[in-house]
Amino acid sequence: MTFQIQIIRDYPCKDPIGDLEAVAQAVLEHENAAPGGLSIVLTSGEKIRELNRRFAHIDQATDVLTFSDGSISPETERLYYGDISIALPIAQQHAEQAKHTLAAELALLSIHGVLHLLGHDHQEEEERKHMWQIQTKIMGKFGYAFEPSEYEV
């Protein structure tokens, strides 16, 4: 299967961010997703607060937001899943609090975002457990070992 994953750096960061393209692809493959594309945007806390206020009517910053699309790209004739926006400063704070790397935190948030783009949710306990199992499995593939309680996204 072919996936086009674009990483957009909209905010400066000197720390290693890891291979987010490979992480997103691993989720898509794990979920047997149809060929398609998505974008992961690494942005500021202010920008994500603006997006959260505009689209979710919540006037506060958050670590990750997903914007599902579902259209067919005229250039590739493939499904465009949507965009994942991650606030780098918030991800850095969470990484420091949890005592792991920024790359690990960004991998987790990317996995979480891709799962949302694929229709997963965590409102119900059963679905939350399922999402957390997938997150744990994919994180393990990249050498990140976390207990689900460590990352209640």
N, CA, C and O atoms as a GROMACS GRO file, in nm:
protein
  612
    1MET      N    1   0.084  -0.119   0.000
    1MET     CA    2   0.000   0.000   0.000
    1MET      C    3   0.088   0.124   0.000
    1MET      O    4   0.197   0.125   0.058
    2THR      N    5   0.041   0.226  -0.063
    2THR     CA    6   0.120   0.347  -0.074
    2THR      C    7   0.053   0.459   0.005
    2THR      O    8  -0.067   0.485  -0.008
    3PHE      N    9   0.133   0.524   0.085
    3PHE     CA   10   0.084   0.636   0.165
    3PHE      C   11   0.174   0.756   0.141
    3PHE      O   12   0.296   0.744   0.130
    4GLN      N   13   0.111   0.873   0.134
    4GLN     CA   14   0.186   0.997   0.124
    4GLN      C   15   0.164   1.074   0.254
    4GLN      O   16   0.053   1.116   0.285
    5ILE      N   17   0.271   1.090   0.328
    5ILE     CA   18   0.264   1.156   0.458
    5ILE      C   19   0.355   1.276   0.454
    5ILE      O   20   0.475   1.265   0.428
    6GLN      N   21   0.297   1.391   0.480
    6GLN     CA   22   0.372   1.515   0.476
    6GLN      C   23   0.389   1.567   0.618
    6GLN      O   24   0.293   1.576   0.694
    7ILE      N   25   0.513   1.600   0.653
    7ILE     CA   26   0.543   1.660   0.783
    7ILE      C   27   0.571   1.808   0.758
    7ILE      O   28   0.661   1.844   0.681
    8ILE      N   29   0.493   1.894   0.823
    8ILE     CA   30   0.507   2.038   0.806
    8ILE      C   31   0.554   2.098   0.938
    8ILE      O   32   0.488   2.082   1.041
    9ARG      N   33   0.668   2.165   0.935
    9ARG     CA   34   0.722   2.230   1.055
    9ARG      C   35   0.684   2.376   1.050
    9ARG      O   36   0.744   2.456   0.977
   10ASP      N   37   0.584   2.410   1.128
   10ASP     CA   38   0.532   2.546   1.133
   10ASP      C   39   0.584   2.620   1.257
   10ASP      O   40   0.543   2.733   1.285
   11TYR      N   41   0.675   2.555   1.330
   11TYR     CA   42   0.727   2.609   1.455
   11TYR      C   43   0.869   2.556   1.471
   11TYR      O   44   0.893   2.438   1.448
   12PRO      N   45   0.963   2.642   1.510
   12PRO     CA   46   1.102   2.595   1.521
   12PRO      C   47   1.120   2.496   1.636
   12PRO      O   48   1.058   2.507   1.742
   13CYS      N   49   1.208   2.401   1.612
   13CYS     CA   50   1.238   2.301   1.715
   13CYS      C   51   1.379   2.250   1.692
   13CYS      O   52   1.413   2.207   1.582
   14LYS      N   53   1.460   2.254   1.797
   14LYS     CA   54   1.598   2.208   1.783
   14LYS      C   55   1.614   2.062   1.829
   14LYS      O   56   1.716   2.000   1.799
   15ASP      N   57   1.516   2.008   1.901
   15ASP     CA   58   1.523   1.870   1.948
   15ASP      C   59   1.485   1.773   1.836
   15ASP      O   60   1.406   1.808   1.748
   16PRO      N   61   1.540   1.652   1.839
   16PRO     CA   62   1.500   1.552   1.739
   16PRO      C   63   1.351   1.520   1.752
   16PRO      O   64   1.298   1.503   1.862
   17ILE      N   65   1.285   1.511   1.638
   17ILE     CA   66   1.141   1.482   1.640
   17ILE      C   67   1.110   1.338   1.603
   17ILE      O   68   0.995   1.296   1.612
   18GLY      N   69   1.210   1.261   1.563
   18GLY     CA   70   1.188   1.123   1.525
   18GLY      C   71   1.134   1.114   1.383
   18GLY      O   72   1.120   1.214   1.314
   19ASP      N   73   1.104   0.992   1.341
   19ASP     CA   74   1.056   0.967   1.205
   19ASP      C   75   0.903   0.957   1.208
   19ASP      O   76   0.847   0.848   1.208
   20LEU      N   77   0.838   1.072   1.209
   20LEU     CA   78   0.692   1.075   1.219
   20LEU      C   79   0.625   1.018   1.095
   20LEU      O   80   0.514   0.965   1.102
   21GLU      N   81   0.691   1.028   0.983
   21GLU     CA   82   0.637   0.968   0.860
   21GLU      C   83   0.627   0.817   0.876
   21GLU      O   84   0.525   0.757   0.842
   22ALA      N   85   0.732   0.755   0.927
   22ALA     CA   86   0.731   0.610   0.948
   22ALA      C   87   0.628   0.569   1.053
   22ALA      O   88   0.562   0.466   1.039
   23VAL      N   89   0.615   0.650   1.157
   23VAL     CA   90   0.517   0.621   1.262
   23VAL      C   91   0.375   0.624   1.203
   23VAL      O   92   0.297   0.532   1.226
   24ALA      N   93   0.343   0.729   1.128
   24ALA     CA   94   0.210   0.739   1.068
   24ALA      C   95   0.186   0.624   0.972
   24ALA      O   96   0.077   0.567   0.969
   25GLN      N   97   0.286   0.590   0.893
   25GLN     CA   98   0.271   0.480   0.799
   25GLN      C   99   0.247   0.349   0.873
   25GLN      O  100   0.167   0.267   0.828
   26ALA      N  101   0.313   0.327   0.985
   26ALA     CA  102   0.293   0.205   1.063
   26ALA      C  103   0.148   0.193   1.110
   26ALA      O  104   0.092   0.083   1.111
   27VAL      N  105   0.089   0.305   1.150
   27VAL     CA  106  -0.051   0.303   1.194
   27VAL      C  107  -0.141   0.269   1.076
   27VAL      O  108  -0.230   0.184   1.088
   28LEU      N  109  -0.120   0.334   0.964
   28LEU     CA  110  -0.201   0.310   0.845
   28LEU      C  111  -0.191   0.164   0.801
   28LEU      O  112  -0.292   0.102   0.766
   29GLU      N  113  -0.072   0.108   0.803
   29GLU     CA  114  -0.053  -0.032   0.768
   29GLU      C  115  -0.120  -0.124   0.870
   29GLU      O  116  -0.187  -0.220   0.832
   30HIS      N  117  -0.103  -0.094   0.997
   30HIS     CA  118  -0.165  -0.175   1.103
   30HIS      C  119  -0.315  -0.181   1.087
   30HIS      O  120  -0.377  -0.285   1.112
   31GLU      N  121  -0.374  -0.070   1.045
   31GLU     CA  122  -0.519  -0.061   1.031
   31GLU      C  123  -0.568  -0.100   0.892
   31GLU      O  124  -0.686  -0.085   0.860
   32ASN      N  125  -0.477  -0.150   0.807
   32ASN     CA  126  -0.511  -0.189   0.670
   32ASN      C  127  -0.585  -0.077   0.596
   32ASN      O  128  -0.685  -0.102   0.528
   33ALA      N  129  -0.536   0.044   0.612
   33ALA     CA  130  -0.598   0.161   0.550
   33ALA      C  131  -0.576   0.159   0.400
   33ALA      O  132  -0.476   0.108   0.350
   34ALA      N  133  -0.672   0.215   0.329
   34ALA     CA  134  -0.660   0.229   0.184
   34ALA      C  135  -0.546   0.326   0.152
   34ALA      O  136  -0.517   0.415   0.233
   35PRO      N  137  -0.481   0.311   0.038
   35PRO     CA  138  -0.376   0.407   0.001
   35PRO      C  139  -0.430   0.550   0.008
   35PRO      O  140  -0.542   0.578  -0.032
   36GLY      N  141  -0.347   0.637   0.059
   36GLY     CA  142  -0.390   0.776   0.072
   36GLY      C  143  -0.284   0.859   0.139
   36GLY      O  144  -0.168   0.819   0.151
   37GLY      N  145  -0.325   0.977   0.184
   37GLY     CA  146  -0.229   1.068   0.241
   37GLY      C  147  -0.284   1.143   0.361
   37GLY      O  148  -0.404   1.144   0.388
   38LEU      N  149  -0.191   1.206   0.431
   38LEU     CA  150  -0.225   1.290   0.545
   38LEU      C  151  -0.109   1.383   0.572
   38LEU      O  152   0.002   1.363   0.522
   39SER      N  153  -0.136   1.486   0.651
   39SER     CA  154  -0.031   1.580   0.692
   39SER      C  155  -0.024   1.585   0.843
   39SER      O  156  -0.125   1.578   0.912
   40ILE      N  157   0.098   1.599   0.893
   40ILE     CA  158   0.121   1.623   1.034
   40ILE      C  159   0.188   1.760   1.042
   40ILE      O  160   0.297   1.780   0.988
   41VAL      N  161   0.122   1.852   1.111
   41VAL     CA  162   0.171   1.989   1.123
   41VAL      C  163   0.220   2.011   1.265
   41VAL      O  164   0.144   1.995   1.361
   42LEU      N  165   0.347   2.046   1.279
   42LEU     CA  166   0.406   2.078   1.409
   42LEU      C  167   0.400   2.228   1.424
   42LEU      O  168   0.464   2.302   1.348
   43THR      N  169   0.322   2.274   1.521
   43THR     CA  170   0.290   2.416   1.529
   43THR      C  171   0.306   2.469   1.672
   43THR      O  172   0.352   2.398   1.761
   44SER      N  173   0.269   2.594   1.690
   44SER     CA  174   0.281   2.661   1.820
   44SER      C  175   0.158   2.638   1.907
   44SER      O  176   0.053   2.596   1.859
   45GLY      N  177   0.173   2.666   2.035
   45GLY     CA  178   0.059   2.661   2.126
   45GLY      C  179  -0.046   2.763   2.091
   45GLY      O  180  -0.166   2.736   2.103
   46GLU      N  181  -0.004   2.880   2.046
   46GLU     CA  182  -0.098   2.985   2.009
   46GLU      C  183  -0.181   2.944   1.887
   46GLU      O  184  -0.302   2.966   1.883
   47LYS      N  185  -0.115   2.884   1.789
   47LYS     CA  186  -0.186   2.842   1.668
   47LYS      C  187  -0.286   2.730   1.700
   47LYS      O  188  -0.398   2.730   1.649
   48ILE      N  189  -0.246   2.637   1.783
   48ILE     CA  190  -0.339   2.527   1.813
   48ILE      C  191  -0.455   2.577   1.899
   48ILE      O  192  -0.566   2.525   1.889
   49ARG      N  193  -0.429   2.677   1.982
   49ARG     CA  194  -0.539   2.736   2.059
   49ARG      C  195  -0.638   2.804   1.964
   49ARG      O  196  -0.760   2.791   1.981
   50GLU      N  197  -0.586   2.874   1.866
   50GLU     CA  198  -0.672   2.940   1.766
   50GLU      C  199  -0.756   2.836   1.691
   50GLU      O  200  -0.876   2.855   1.670
   51LEU      N  201  -0.692   2.726   1.650
   51LEU     CA  202  -0.764   2.620   1.580
   51LEU      C  203  -0.870   2.557   1.670
   51LEU      O  204  -0.982   2.529   1.625
   52ASN      N  205  -0.836   2.534   1.795
   52ASN     CA  206  -0.928   2.473   1.891
   52ASN      C  207  -1.048   2.565   1.914
   52ASN      O  208  -1.162   2.519   1.921
   53ARG      N  209  -1.022   2.694   1.925
   53ARG     CA  210  -1.129   2.792   1.945
   53ARG      C  211  -1.219   2.798   1.821
   53ARG      O  212  -1.342   2.801   1.832
   54ARG      N  213  -1.156   2.801   1.705
   54ARG     CA  214  -1.231   2.816   1.580
   54ARG      C  215  -1.315   2.693   1.544
   54ARG      O  216  -1.430   2.706   1.502
   55PHE      N  217  -1.259   2.574   1.562
   55PHE     CA  218  -1.327   2.454   1.515
   55PHE      C  219  -1.396   2.373   1.624
   55PHE      O  220  -1.495   2.306   1.596
   56ALA      N  221  -1.347   2.378   1.747
   56ALA     CA  222  -1.409   2.302   1.856
   56ALA      C  223  -1.478   2.392   1.957
   56ALA      O  224  -1.542   2.344   2.051
   57HIS      N  225  -1.465   2.524   1.939
   57HIS     CA  226  -1.525   2.623   2.029
   57HIS      C  227  -1.475   2.607   2.172
   57HIS      O  228  -1.549   2.627   2.269
   58ILE      N  229  -1.346   2.569   2.184
   58ILE     CA  230  -1.280   2.556   2.313
   58ILE      C  231  -1.163   2.653   2.312
   58ILE      O  232  -1.069   2.637   2.234
   59ASP      N  233  -1.168   2.753   2.399
   59ASP     CA  234  -1.067   2.858   2.398
   59ASP      C  235  -0.949   2.822   2.488
   59ASP      O  236  -0.926   2.885   2.591
   60GLN      N  237  -0.876   2.718   2.447
   60GLN     CA  238  -0.754   2.681   2.518
   60GLN      C  239  -0.666   2.600   2.425
   60GLN      O  240  -0.712   2.540   2.328
   61ALA      N  241  -0.538   2.599   2.457
   61ALA     CA  242  -0.444   2.520   2.380
   61ALA      C  243  -0.460   2.373   2.419
   61ALA      O  244  -0.508   2.341   2.528
   62THR      N  245  -0.421   2.287   2.329
   62THR     CA  246  -0.422   2.143   2.353
   62THR      C  247  -0.299   2.084   2.286
   62THR      O  248  -0.228   2.155   2.214
   63ASP      N  249  -0.273   1.957   2.306
   63ASP     CA  250  -0.154   1.899   2.246
   63ASP      C  251  -0.173   1.857   2.102
   63ASP      O  252  -0.082   1.874   2.020
   64VAL      N  253  -0.291   1.802   2.068
   64VAL     CA  254  -0.312   1.752   1.932
   64VAL      C  255  -0.457   1.773   1.890
   64VAL      O  256  -0.549   1.756   1.969
   65LEU      N  257  -0.474   1.809   1.764
   65LEU     CA  258  -0.606   1.821   1.703
   65LEU      C  259  -0.601   1.748   1.570
   65LEU      O  260  -0.500   1.748   1.500
   66THR      N  261  -0.713   1.684   1.535
   66THR     CA  262  -0.722   1.620   1.404
   66THR      C  263  -0.835   1.682   1.324
   66THR      O  264  -0.938   1.722   1.378
   67PHE      N  265  -0.812   1.690   1.195
   67PHE     CA  266  -0.910   1.746   1.103
   67PHE      C  267  -0.929   1.646   0.989
   67PHE      O  268  -0.850   1.641   0.895
   68SER      N  269  -1.035   1.568   0.999
   68SER     CA  270  -1.063   1.467   0.897
   68SER      C  271  -1.104   1.535   0.767
   68SER      O  272  -1.169   1.640   0.768
   69ASP      N  273  -1.065   1.475   0.656
   69ASP     CA  274  -1.099   1.529   0.525
   69ASP      C  275  -1.184   1.429   0.448
   69ASP      O  276  -1.304   1.450   0.431
   70GLY      N  277  -1.123   1.321   0.402
   70GLY     CA  278  -1.197   1.218   0.331
   70GLY      C  279  -1.218   1.242   0.183
   70GLY      O  280  -1.289   1.166   0.118
   71SER      N  281  -1.158   1.347   0.128
   71SER     CA  282  -1.174   1.375  -0.015
   71SER      C  283  -1.074   1.292  -0.096
   71SER      O  284  -0.979   1.235  -0.043
   72ILE      N  285  -1.097   1.289  -0.225
   72ILE     CA  286  -1.005   1.223  -0.317
   72ILE      C  287  -0.919   1.332  -0.380
   72ILE      O  288  -0.970   1.428  -0.436
   73SER      N  289  -0.787   1.316  -0.369
   73SER     CA  290  -0.694   1.413  -0.425
   73SER      C  291  -0.698   1.407  -0.578
   73SER      O  292  -0.682   1.299  -0.635
   74PRO      N  293  -0.718   1.520  -0.643
   74PRO     CA  294  -0.720   1.519  -0.790
   74PRO      C  295  -0.584   1.483  -0.850
   74PRO      O  296  -0.577   1.428  -0.959
   75GLU      N  297  -0.475   1.515  -0.778
   75GLU     CA  298  -0.340   1.485  -0.828
   75GLU      C  299  -0.308   1.336  -0.821
   75GLU      O  300  -0.253   1.279  -0.915
   76THR      N  301  -0.343   1.273  -0.709
   76THR     CA  302  -0.305   1.134  -0.687
   76THR      C  303  -0.420   1.036  -0.705
   76THR      O  304  -0.400   0.916  -0.717
   77GLU      N  305  -0.542   1.089  -0.708
   77GLU     CA  306  -0.664   1.007  -0.713
   77GLU      C  307  -0.671   0.911  -0.594
   77GLU      O  308  -0.725   0.801  -0.604
   78ARG      N  309  -0.615   0.956  -0.483
   78ARG     CA  310  -0.618   0.876  -0.360
   78ARG      C  311  -0.688   0.955  -0.251
   78ARG      O  312  -0.702   1.077  -0.258
   79LEU      N  313  -0.729   0.882  -0.150
   79LEU     CA  314  -0.797   0.940  -0.036
   79LEU      C  315  -0.704   1.032   0.041
   79LEU      O  316  -0.588   0.997   0.067
   80TYR      N  317  -0.753   1.148   0.078
   80TYR     CA  318  -0.678   1.235   0.169
   80TYR      C  319  -0.746   1.225   0.304
   80TYR      O  320  -0.858   1.272   0.322
   81TYR      N  321  -0.677   1.162   0.401
   81TYR     CA  322  -0.736   1.138   0.532
   81TYR      C  323  -0.759   1.266   0.611
   81TYR      O  324  -0.862   1.281   0.677
   82GLY      N  325  -0.664   1.358   0.604
   82GLY     CA  326  -0.679   1.484   0.676
   82GLY      C  327  -0.549   1.531   0.737
   82GLY      O  328  -0.440   1.488   0.697
   83ASP      N  329  -0.562   1.621   0.834
   83ASP     CA  330  -0.447   1.685   0.896
   83ASP      C  331  -0.445   1.659   1.047
   83ASP      O  332  -0.549   1.651   1.112
   84ILE      N  333  -0.325   1.647   1.098
   84ILE     CA  334  -0.302   1.636   1.241
   84ILE      C  335  -0.217   1.755   1.279
   84ILE      O  336  -0.109   1.775   1.223
   85SER      N  337  -0.264   1.836   1.374
   85SER     CA  338  -0.186   1.950   1.423
   85SER      C  339  -0.140   1.918   1.564
   85SER      O  340  -0.219   1.881   1.650
   86ILE      N  341  -0.010   1.933   1.586
   86ILE     CA  342   0.050   1.906   1.717
   86ILE      C  343   0.121   2.032   1.765
   86ILE      O  344   0.202   2.090   1.692
   87ALA      N  345   0.091   2.073   1.887
   87ALA     CA  346   0.158   2.189   1.947
   87ALA      C  347   0.292   2.145   2.005
   87ALA      O  348   0.296   2.076   2.106
   88LEU      N  349   0.399   2.185   1.940
   88LEU     CA  350   0.533   2.144   1.985
   88LEU      C  351   0.564   2.186   2.128
   88LEU      O  352   0.618   2.104   2.203
   89PRO      N  353   0.534   2.309   2.170
   89PRO     CA  354   0.568   2.346   2.309
   89PRO      C  355   0.492   2.261   2.412
   89PRO      O  356   0.547   2.228   2.517
   90ILE      N  357   0.369   2.227   2.382
   90ILE     CA  358   0.290   2.145   2.475
   90ILE      C  359   0.343   2.002   2.475
   90ILE      O  360   0.354   1.939   2.580
   91ALA      N  361   0.376   1.951   2.356
   91ALA     CA  362   0.435   1.817   2.348
   91ALA      C  363   0.566   1.811   2.426
   91ALA      O  364   0.593   1.712   2.494
   92GLN      N  365   0.647   1.917   2.417
   92GLN     CA  366   0.773   1.921   2.492
   92GLN      C  367   0.747   1.919   2.642
   92GLN      O  368   0.816   1.848   2.716
   93GLN      N  369   0.649   1.996   2.688
   93GLN     CA  370   0.614   1.996   2.831
   93GLN      C  371   0.570   1.857   2.877
   93GLN      O  372   0.612   1.810   2.983
   94HIS      N  373   0.485   1.792   2.797
   94HIS     CA  374   0.437   1.658   2.833
   94HIS      C  375   0.553   1.558   2.837
   94HIS      O  376   0.559   1.473   2.925
   95ALA      N  377   0.644   1.569   2.741
   95ALA     CA  378   0.760   1.480   2.738
   95ALA      C  379   0.845   1.498   2.864
   95ALA      O  380   0.888   1.400   2.925
   96GLU      N  381   0.868   1.622   2.903
   96GLU     CA  382   0.947   1.648   3.023
   96GLU      C  383   0.877   1.596   3.148
   96GLU      O  384   0.941   1.536   3.234
   97GLN      N  385   0.746   1.616   3.157
   97GLN     CA  386   0.670   1.567   3.273
   97GLN      C  387   0.674   1.415   3.282
   97GLN      O  388   0.683   1.359   3.391
   98ALA      N  389   0.666   1.349   3.168
   98ALA     CA  390   0.664   1.203   3.165
   98ALA      C  391   0.804   1.143   3.162
   98ALA      O  392   0.820   1.021   3.168
   99LYS      N  393   0.906   1.228   3.154
   99LYS     CA  394   1.046   1.187   3.152
   99LYS      C  395   1.079   1.096   3.034
   99LYS      O  396   1.147   0.994   3.049
  100HIS      N  397   1.030   1.136   2.916
  100HIS     CA  398   1.071   1.070   2.794
  100HIS      C  399   1.104   1.176   2.690
  100HIS      O  400   1.090   1.296   2.716
  101THR      N  401   1.147   1.134   2.574
  101THR     CA  402   1.194   1.228   2.472
  101THR      C  403   1.078   1.296   2.399
  101THR      O  404   0.965   1.248   2.399
  102LEU      N  405   1.111   1.408   2.337
  102LEU     CA  406   1.014   1.475   2.253
  102LEU      C  407   0.974   1.383   2.137
  102LEU      O  408   0.857   1.378   2.100
  103ALA      N  409   1.070   1.311   2.081
  103ALA     CA  410   1.040   1.219   1.970
  103ALA      C  411   0.936   1.115   2.012
  103ALA      O  412   0.847   1.082   1.933
  104ALA      N  413   0.947   1.063   2.134
  104ALA     CA  414   0.849   0.965   2.183
  104ALA      C  415   0.711   1.029   2.197
  104ALA      O  416   0.610   0.969   2.160
  105GLU      N  417   0.706   1.150   2.250
  105GLU     CA  418   0.578   1.219   2.268
  105GLU      C  419   0.515   1.249   2.132
  105GLU      O  420   0.394   1.232   2.115
  106LEU      N  421   0.595   1.293   2.036
  106LEU     CA  422   0.542   1.322   1.904
  106LEU      C  423   0.495   1.196   1.833
  106LEU      O  424   0.397   1.198   1.759
  107ALA      N  425   0.564   1.086   1.855
  107ALA     CA  426   0.520   0.957   1.799
  107ALA      C  427   0.383   0.921   1.855
  107ALA      O  428   0.293   0.882   1.781
  108LEU      N  429   0.369   0.933   1.986
  108LEU     CA  430   0.240   0.902   2.049
  108LEU      C  431   0.128   0.989   1.996
  108LEU      O  432   0.021   0.940   1.961
  109LEU      N  433   0.152   1.120   1.989
  109LEU     CA  434   0.049   1.212   1.941
  109LEU      C  435   0.016   1.188   1.794
  109LEU      O  436  -0.099   1.203   1.752
  110SER      N  437   0.117   1.151   1.716
  110SER     CA  438   0.094   1.120   1.575
  110SER      C  439   0.009   0.994   1.561
  110SER      O  440  -0.085   0.990   1.482
  111ILE      N  441   0.043   0.891   1.636
  111ILE     CA  442  -0.035   0.767   1.634
  111ILE      C  443  -0.180   0.797   1.671
  111ILE      O  444  -0.273   0.754   1.604
  112HIS      N  445  -0.196   0.870   1.778
  112HIS     CA  446  -0.329   0.905   1.828
  112HIS      C  447  -0.408   0.981   1.720
  112HIS      O  448  -0.525   0.953   1.696
  113GLY      N  449  -0.341   1.077   1.656
  113GLY     CA  450  -0.406   1.155   1.553
  113GLY      C  451  -0.445   1.072   1.432
  113GLY      O  452  -0.555   1.087   1.379
  114VAL      N  453  -0.356   0.984   1.387
  114VAL     CA  454  -0.388   0.899   1.272
  114VAL      C  455  -0.507   0.809   1.305
  114VAL      O  456  -0.596   0.790   1.221
  115LEU      N  457  -0.510   0.755   1.425
  115LEU     CA  458  -0.624   0.671   1.464
  115LEU      C  459  -0.755   0.750   1.459
  115LEU      O  460  -0.857   0.697   1.416
  116HIS      N  461  -0.752   0.874   1.503
  116HIS     CA  462  -0.872   0.958   1.492
  116HIS      C  463  -0.911   0.980   1.346
  116HIS      O  464  -1.028   0.972   1.311
  117LEU      N  465  -0.812   1.006   1.260
  117LEU     CA  466  -0.842   1.024   1.117
  117LEU      C  467  -0.905   0.899   1.056
  117LEU      O  468  -0.982   0.908   0.961
  118LEU      N  469  -0.871   0.783   1.112
  118LEU     CA  470  -0.926   0.657   1.062
  118LEU      C  471  -1.059   0.621   1.127
  118LEU      O  472  -1.114   0.514   1.101
  119GLY      N  473  -1.111   0.712   1.211
  119GLY     CA  474  -1.244   0.691   1.268
  119GLY      C  475  -1.248   0.639   1.410
  119GLY      O  476  -1.356   0.620   1.464
  120HIS      N  477  -1.133   0.616   1.470
  120HIS     CA  478  -1.131   0.571   1.610
  120HIS      C  479  -1.164   0.688   1.703
  120HIS      O  480  -1.139   0.804   1.671
  121ASP      N  481  -1.220   0.654   1.816
  121ASP     CA  482  -1.250   0.754   1.918
  121ASP      C  483  -1.228   0.691   2.054
  121ASP      O  484  -1.208   0.570   2.065
  122HIS      N  485  -1.231   0.772   2.158
  122HIS     CA  486  -1.210   0.718   2.292
  122HIS      C  487  -1.313   0.772   2.391
  122HIS      O  488  -1.284   0.789   2.509
  123GLN      N  489  -1.432   0.798   2.341
  123GLN     CA  490  -1.540   0.845   2.429
  123GLN      C  491  -1.594   0.731   2.516
  123GLN      O  492  -1.626   0.751   2.633
  124GLU      N  493  -1.604   0.614   2.457
  124GLU     CA  494  -1.653   0.496   2.530
  124GLU      C  495  -1.534   0.414   2.579
  124GLU      O  496  -1.430   0.408   2.513
  125GLU      N  497  -1.549   0.352   2.694
  125GLU     CA  498  -1.441   0.275   2.756
  125GLU      C  499  -1.384   0.167   2.664
  125GLU      O  500  -1.263   0.151   2.654
  126GLU      N  501  -1.471   0.094   2.596
  126GLU     CA  502  -1.426  -0.014   2.508
  126GLU      C  503  -1.338   0.039   2.394
  126GLU      O  504  -1.233  -0.017   2.365
  127GLU      N  505  -1.382   0.147   2.331
  127GLU     CA  506  -1.305   0.206   2.222
  127GLU      C  507  -1.175   0.266   2.273
  127GLU      O  508  -1.072   0.256   2.207
  128ARG      N  509  -1.179   0.328   2.390
  128ARG     CA  510  -1.056   0.384   2.450
  128ARG      C  511  -0.954   0.273   2.471
  128ARG      O  512  -0.837   0.290   2.437
  129LYS      N  513  -0.996   0.161   2.526
  129LYS     CA  514  -0.904   0.048   2.549
  129LYS      C  515  -0.844   0.000   2.416
  129LYS      O  516  -0.726  -0.031   2.407
  130HIS      N  517  -0.930  -0.006   2.315
  130HIS     CA  518  -0.884  -0.052   2.183
  130HIS      C  519  -0.780   0.046   2.126
  130HIS      O  520  -0.675   0.004   2.077
  131MET      N  521  -0.809   0.175   2.134
  131MET     CA  522  -0.713   0.275   2.084
  131MET      C  523  -0.581   0.265   2.160
  131MET      O  524  -0.474   0.269   2.100
  132TRP      N  525  -0.590   0.253   2.291
  132TRP     CA  526  -0.468   0.249   2.373
  132TRP      C  527  -0.386   0.124   2.340
  132TRP      O  528  -0.263   0.130   2.341
  133GLN      N  529  -0.452   0.011   2.311
  133GLN     CA  530  -0.380  -0.111   2.273
  133GLN      C  531  -0.304  -0.089   2.143
  133GLN      O  532  -0.188  -0.129   2.130
  134ILE      N  533  -0.369  -0.027   2.047
  134ILE     CA  534  -0.302   0.001   1.919
  134ILE      C  535  -0.185   0.095   1.941
  134ILE      O  536  -0.076   0.073   1.887
  135GLN      N  537  -0.206   0.201   2.020
  135GLN     CA  538  -0.099   0.297   2.047
  135GLN      C  539   0.020   0.228   2.111
  135GLN      O  540   0.134   0.251   2.072
  136THR      N  541  -0.006   0.143   2.209
  136THR     CA  542   0.101   0.071   2.279
  136THR      C  543   0.178  -0.018   2.182
  136THR      O  544   0.301  -0.023   2.186
  137LYS      N  545   0.107  -0.088   2.095
  137LYS     CA  546   0.171  -0.177   1.998
  137LYS      C  547   0.259  -0.099   1.901
  137LYS      O  548   0.373  -0.138   1.878
  138ILE      N  549   0.208   0.008   1.844
  138ILE     CA  550   0.286   0.087   1.748
  138ILE      C  551   0.405   0.153   1.818
  138ILE      O  552   0.515   0.155   1.763
  139MET      N  553   0.383   0.207   1.937
  139MET     CA  554   0.494   0.268   2.011
  139MET      C  555   0.605   0.166   2.033
  139MET      O  556   0.723   0.198   2.020
  140GLY      N  557   0.567   0.043   2.065
  140GLY     CA  558   0.665  -0.063   2.086
  140GLY      C  559   0.748  -0.092   1.962
  140GLY      O  560   0.867  -0.124   1.973
  141LYS      N  561   0.687  -0.083   1.845
  141LYS     CA  562   0.759  -0.107   1.720
  141LYS      C  563   0.874  -0.008   1.702
  141LYS      O  564   0.972  -0.038   1.633
  142PHE      N  565   0.861   0.109   1.763
  142PHE     CA  566   0.964   0.212   1.749
  142PHE      C  567   1.051   0.223   1.874
  142PHE      O  568   1.127   0.319   1.889
  143GLY      N  569   1.040   0.125   1.961
  143GLY     CA  570   1.125   0.120   2.080
  143GLY      C  571   1.079   0.207   2.195
  143GLY      O  572   1.156   0.232   2.287
  144TYR      N  573   0.955   0.252   2.191
  144TYR     CA  574   0.900   0.334   2.299
  144TYR      C  575   0.807   0.245   2.382
  144TYR      O  576   0.703   0.200   2.333
  145ALA      N  577   0.844   0.221   2.507
  145ALA     CA  578   0.763   0.136   2.594
  145ALA      C  579   0.696   0.222   2.700
  145ALA      O  580   0.762   0.274   2.790
  146PHE      N  581   0.564   0.235   2.691
  146PHE     CA  582   0.487   0.313   2.787
  146PHE      C  583   0.371   0.231   2.838
  146PHE      O  584   0.318   0.145   2.767
  147GLU      N  585   0.334   0.257   2.958
  147GLU     CA  586   0.210   0.202   3.010
  147GLU      C  587   0.099   0.295   2.964
  147GLU      O  588   0.118   0.416   2.964
  148PRO      N  589  -0.017   0.241   2.926
  148PRO     CA  590  -0.126   0.328   2.878
  148PRO      C  591  -0.162   0.442   2.973
  148PRO      O  592  -0.199   0.550   2.928
  149SER      N  593  -0.151   0.420   3.103
  149SER     CA  594  -0.186   0.526   3.198
  149SER      C  595  -0.091   0.646   3.187
  149SER      O  596  -0.124   0.756   3.233
  150GLU      N  597   0.026   0.625   3.127
  150GLU     CA  598   0.123   0.734   3.112
  150GLU      C  599   0.083   0.833   3.005
  150GLU      O  600   0.133   0.945   3.004
  151TYR      N  601  -0.006   0.794   2.916
  151TYR     CA  602  -0.038   0.884   2.806
  151TYR      C  603  -0.187   0.889   2.781
  151TYR      O  604  -0.235   0.849   2.674
  152GLU      N  605  -0.257   0.937   2.876
  152GLU     CA  606  -0.401   0.958   2.860
  152GLU      C  607  -0.423   1.080   2.772
  152GLU      O  608  -0.450   1.190   2.822
  153VAL      N  609  -0.412   1.060   2.641
  153VAL     CA  610  -0.425   1.169   2.544
  153VAL      C  611  -0.569   1.216   2.540
  153VAL      O  612  -0.602   1.308   2.464
   0.00000   0.00000   0.00000
